[in-house]
Amino acid sequence: MPNQNQPKHITVTAIFEAFALNRDEKIGRNILSIKKLKQGNEVVSFISKPAMRHYLFETLKKSCGWKESAVTGQGDVVQFDITQDDILLSPELDAFGYMYTIGNQTAITRKAPVGITKAVGLRGFYPFEGDTAFHANHDLVLRGIKQGIENLKPSPYSKEEHFTFYKVSFTIDTEVLGTDEWIVENCSYENGALSIKLKEPKVDMLRNVEKKDENGEVYYEILGGDNREKALKIFIEGKKLKVDKELMTEKNKDNKKTLQFKGDYLQGNEREGSRRRGNISIEEFDVSEDGNYYVFNVSEEPEYIGEERVLKIKDGIQKVIGGKSNIRCQENEGKYEVFVNEKKIGDIYIERIESKYKVRFVTVEEEKKERIKQILEAIKNGLYAQSSTEANTIVPLFLMAGFVKVPSPVFHPYLDIDCLDAKAYRVIGVRDALQNGWILGKVFLMDSEKLQVPHKDKLEKITFDWNEFVKEI
């Protein structure tokens, strides 16, 4: 008897005919190459997994209204900003995963529930033979000449070109989609807002600070140096600070440099100031070009309290859910329900684990199902793909989709194409693919006059009704 609680993951394999528009590096300065690899004695082109992910997401943006998730420059690379978005608010984070680094702490990562292979050109059909096309901006040059601009010359360049059949597969891990877990330092709930502290916020109060404004340039100034007569400056641009190096001290721990404000300039007991250090520890910073300033970011824009001549600087990483006009968080029987425009989108569960907290996000079931349907519809009907000013045709001529016990592209290795006649081709390997033991239930099959599946009506476990297949979700 089949296990009724067995997770039903999804796999889809498609074959399409298109140009290799996923460019690689430049050759000889003005030749745009394509991505390619060798299979046997042939060279074939491929479209990378990041490019296929981009085309799928662009399609979901245009067809289903998916929005781009916020990004941040925190850390060494640009990354998704989970303090602004999460899987409840962002289908993109839910489907494609992320990694969020927190200084030298363990990063918060999410495995992508939507797996994507490279789209690799099939062997035996249109192998890459070094085709290259020459291009130049003659139209703009001619336009400039007509407008009376002298000495205009075209800017020539060349592109490698390849047109062939590609095979690509997608998988959806239905256990991961719609759920996410974080391990965080602290959580609190107050006035309809849930605060999740990924890195506990800390505060430093700089004293004796004067706000200056010179010709519209605002900065802050503290008297310091050996004679307490030198003006030490702080420039603030949003959350970015440029701080005089004399206001801070470097610490070295485990071969990692960090910055702290010197106790002399902090609000508190002045006699103990020389022995005090700031609460904030800056782990990622740069030095200005002139070498006189440290440049770094903090979690919130600093606040100047004029009557006290204090500059309040706060650093930490905190996510707040609720407390906005369109987002509401409501505590209910041990969980926190999240509403957007009064529509419930998910629940948040919080569990204490020793000195940390585990936060679990769960989307409502209908939203999860809708996201799966939208992904499948986009793959089946074709992806919006434009590169190098050209539109591409990532529209399946053949597609095979099924429910499986494990989220693996189990159809992928079986399927290939063979020549049927001068104008049509046949897909081979379908019967073999259907024997895979991970398959659950019926498999959807779609072919075309150009890519036919011979004797498809005699295949078992097959449905040609897309709506019937989608209902199984």
DAHU-V467096 format. One record per backbone hydrogen bond with DSSP energy under -0.5 kcal/mol. NH is the residue of the N-H (numbers start at 1). CO is the residue of the C=O. If there is no record, write none. Layout:
((NH CO) (NH CO))
//
This chain:
((4 2) (6 3) (9 7) (9 404) (10 172) (11 402) (12 170) (13 400) (14 168) (15 398) (16 166) (18 164) (20 162) (21 19) (23 21) (24 33) (27 31) (30 27) (30 28) (31 27) (32 30) (32 158) (33 25) (33 31) (35 22) (37 44) (39 42) (42 39) (44 37) (44 42) (46 35) (47 119) (48 46) (52 48) (53 49) (54 50) (55 51) (56 52) (57 53) (58 54) (59 55) (60 56) (61 57) (62 58) (63 59) (64 60) (65 61) (66 60) (72 79) (79 72) (81 70) (82 80) (84 81) (85 81) (90 86) (91 89) (94 90) (95 91) (96 92) (97 93) (98 110) (100 108) (101 99) (105 102) (108 100) (109 107) (110 98) (113 94) (113 111) (114 95) (115 113) (115 171) (117 169) (119 47) (120 118) (120 167) (121 45) (122 165) (125 122) (128 43) (133 159) (135 157) (138 136) (141 137) (142 138) (143 139) (144 140) (145 141) (146 142) (147 143) (148 145) (149 144) (156 154) (157 135) (158 30) (159 133) (160 32) (161 131) (164 18) (166 16) (167 120) (168 14) (170 12) (171 115) (172 10) (173 113) (174 172) (176 173) (177 173) (179 176) (180 361) (182 359) (184 182) (184 357) (185 197) (186 197) (188 195) (190 193) (193 190) (194 321) (195 188) (195 193) (196 194) (196 319) (197 186) (197 195) (198 196) (198 317) (199 317) (202 315) (204 313) (206 204) (206 311) (207 265) (209 309) (210 221) (212 210) (212 219) (214 217) (215 213) (217 214) (218 216) (219 212) (220 234) (221 210) (222 232) (224 230) (228 225) (229 224) (230 224) (232 222) (232 230) (233 231) (234 220) (235 242) (237 240) (240 237) (241 296) (242 235) (243 294) (244 233) (245 292) (247 244) (248 245) (249 260) (251 258) (253 251) (253 256) (256 253) (258 251) (259 282) (260 249) (262 247) (263 276) (265 262) (266 263) (267 205) (270 268) (272 269) (273 270) (275 272) (276 272) (276 273) (278 261) (282 259) (282 280) (283 281) (286 295) (288 293) (291 288) (294 243) (295 286) (296 241) (298 239) (300 314) (302 238) (303 312) (305 303) (305 310) (306 304) (308 305) (309 305) (309 306) (310 305) (311 206) (312 303) (312 310) (313 204) (313 311) (315 202) (317 199) (319 196) (321 194) (322 320) (323 192) (324 327) (328 339) (329 192) (330 337) (332 335) (335 332) (336 348) (337 330) (337 335) (338 346) (339 328) (340 343) (341 326) (343 340) (344 342) (345 338) (346 338) (347 362) (348 336) (349 360) (351 358) (353 356) (356 353) (357 184) (358 351) (359 182) (359 357) (360 349) (360 358) (361 180) (362 347) (363 178) (364 345) (368 364) (369 365) (370 366) (371 367) (372 368) (373 369) (374 370) (375 371) (376 372) (377 373) (378 374) (379 375) (380 376) (381 377) (382 378) (383 394) (384 55) (385 383) (387 390) (390 387) (392 385) (394 383) (394 392) (395 393) (397 15) (398 15) (399 446) (400 13) (401 444) (402 11) (403 440) (403 442) (404 9) (405 438) (408 406) (410 408) (412 409) (413 409) (414 411) (415 411) (416 428) (418 426) (420 424) (421 424) (425 450) (426 418) (427 452) (428 416) (428 426) (433 429) (434 430) (435 432) (436 433) (439 436) (440 403) (443 461) (444 401) (445 463) (446 399) (448 451) (452 425) (454 452) (456 453) (458 455) (459 456) (463 443) (466 464) (469 465) (470 466) (471 467) (472 468) (472 469) (473 470))
//
